[in-house]
Amino acid sequence: MNTYGRFPIELVRGRGVWLWDSQGKRYLDGVAGIAVCTLGHSSPVMRRALSRQLRKLQHVSNLYRIPEQEQLAAWITANSCTDKVFFCNSGAEANEAAIKLARKHGHVVRGIDGSAERGPLILTAQASFHGRTLAAVSATGQPKYHQGFEPMVHGFRHFPYNDTAAFEALLRECEAEGPRVAAVLLEPLQGEGGVNPGDPAFFRRVRELCDQHNILLIFDEVQVGVGRTGCLWGYQKLGVEPDAITLAKGLGGGMPIGALCVKAKADLLQPGEHASTFGGNPLACRAALTVAEELSRRNLPAHVAAMGELLQQQLAALAARHPSLAEGARGWGLLQGLVLRSDGPAAIDVVKAAMAERLLLVPAGTNVVRFVPPLTIKRRHIREAIKRLEKALLACQAQTPSAT
Ligand SMILES: *Cc1c(COP(=O)(O)O)cnc(C)c1O
């Protein structure tokens, strides 16, 4: 179907941070399948681990115990603030599970009645991104993603991200006639919405108010989780522990897997209340276990922090060299954005020009160019990426602004 506005290149092979198209052209990959290919392309450890797993067992139902799934849950819970895990296949699905959990918390723990008028509410941020399934897109605070698919799922209210006063006002309004809010769902850093890092003071206040009202605080870590920020989890950048986190993108390093991870107090779903046929199958869990092992064996979070610092500093310097095009850089770890001037080129035009220089990048909103490379990227690749991006920026400057 015509769901994607695709670029005309056809990628057929990858190795580390490099990709080749069907014409043999080589690209430096700053996208990594949008923050997915944690260990780079075709990593030898991943190839070995998955081949071995395929020779053993590929898929069995969640009707039975799955040791790879139990090991992965043990790794996540031992290395995060969470205690229990549900596995699924994508970010949207992880958020769907979180939304169902939030509603159950609203009914069972907060005693909110279930009618459409009085049902539990979930508060989410404007410019957020939570996925494309109907409830996840309803949670998403961007009207452009709702258009044409109304009615949205009931029970979501949006407020400006990082705005403590607006959040307090909305909470007061929703709770005016008794308990009404089941959960607050937030990205620690808004990825798709423009690479906007969360403000620790705002998040601390949200945590405090959620504690006061017994509201679940859920972090969507689909993009920032699993080492991307230089910490294992995005919440560590904020110094605030959520009650639940959702994961997907980088978790499987390229195999589809998602997860809802909860603290013991939010472990509310009973047998039969939620399920996934594919969720947490042995092959997907083996991939995620391999990512987990490599993260600790190679101390990747520390590497990501160092590479992220270099990348941000180089992007800021690039922006300073071209003040008529770019304003600066922002982000955490290896999730960085080059912020373009609103009267400068559009992010999509810079991405296209970078592709001509054989550098792959992805827009985040209309005026931010996003870098989400494999976590294994080296200094020399970052320097090379900046060189190519500078050529792309100059090519954009030479062109008249495009209509798109
Ligand atoms: C990508 C993304 C999603 C959606 O994940 P899918 O696997 O595409 O369903 C949800 N939340 C955030 C923060 C994301 O970046």
The ligand as a Tripos MOL2 file, in Angstrom:
@<TRIPOS>MOLECULE
LIG
   15    15     1     0     0
SMALL
NO_CHARGES

@<TRIPOS>ATOM
      1 C1          8.8350    4.5740   17.3250 C.3       1 LIG1
      2 C2          8.1230    4.9150   18.5640 C.ar      1 LIG1
      3 C3          6.9130    4.2850   18.9150 C.ar      1 LIG1
      4 C4          6.2260    3.3130   18.0000 C.3       1 LIG1
      5 O1          6.9440    2.1370   17.8360 O.3       1 LIG1
      6 P1          6.5130    1.1020   16.6690 P.3       1 LIG1
      7 O2          7.4270   -0.0550   16.8930 O.co2     1 LIG1
      8 O3          6.7280    1.8080   15.3550 O.co2     1 LIG1
      9 O4          5.0990    0.7670   16.8860 O.co2     1 LIG1
     10 C5          6.3390    4.6110   20.1180 C.ar      1 LIG1
     11 N1          6.9090    5.5030   20.9540 N.ar      1 LIG1
     12 C6          8.0670    6.1140   20.6590 C.ar      1 LIG1
     13 C7          8.6560    7.0770   21.6390 C.3       1 LIG1
     14 C8          8.7040    5.8560   19.4460 C.ar      1 LIG1
     15 O5          9.8450    6.4960   19.1550 O.3       1 LIG1
@<TRIPOS>BOND
     1     1     2 1
     2     2     3 ar
     3     2    14 ar
     4     3     4 1
     5     3    10 ar
     6     4     5 1
     7     5     6 1
     8     6     7 2
     9     6     8 1
    10     6     9 1
    11    10    11 ar
    12    11    12 ar
    13    12    13 1
    14    12    14 ar
    15    14    15 1
@<TRIPOS>SUBSTRUCTURE
     1 LIG1         1 GROUP 0 **** ****
